[in-house]
């Protein structure tokens, strides 16, 4: 029994945390969310919460840009993109719930984020389109 259990699995020694940078593509967002759900073994108050919040912020910025250009003929294209990023948002909600983080916090910042995005998009739309 001498050295039983003294060796460690090399995979466990590695830091397998998924790092999230700037994400603009809904495909990369969904792929990173899938990786976070599948590969995160331990979650605490900071990880993967901070990574999920980075993805959330990316989605809110994209929503604000899409809200800005949802005007007249452009609405045909932007509504399609809103659908795809909405899908990424739904996956984010599922990931947030799977890690058992605060639902009221998430929905509170989401409501505030969408409200700020709508206000900013109306201001930008006025500047861009001269409304």
Buried (B, 14 or more C-beta within 10 A) or exposed (E): EEEEEEEEEEEEEEEEBBEBEEBEBBEBBBBBBEBBBEEBEEBEEEBBBEBBBBBBBBBBBBBBBBBBBBBEEEEEEBEEBBEBBEEBBEBBBEBBEEBEBEEEEBEEBBEEBBEEBBEBBEEBBEEEEEE
